[in-house]
């Protein structure tokens, strides 16, 4: 079955509009990458940050990757380490490994 990224993005947007915090990070990533619609790095980053503030550990790791790979502009390893730290402290093995690699 082929992917319909435009439809997926519209569903995530609708979920966010209805207050579903668990859709924030996914919609944010789609906006940062320009998947299923226009690229909007600033708005996408804000959505991912809002998800992280709402307590989504995975959103913290998503922010870390954004800084690590420069998805938000330039690469910023200091910010990447900062955002990998909390999920690592909560037992996220992938974040812990990334922290070790970035030292």
Protein Blocks (a to p, Z undefined) as FASTA:
>chain_A
ZZdfklmmmmmmmmmmnopaklmmmmmmmmmnopoiacdfklmmmmmmmmmmnopaklmm
mmmmmmmnopnopadfklmmmmmmmmmmnopaklmmmmmmmZZ
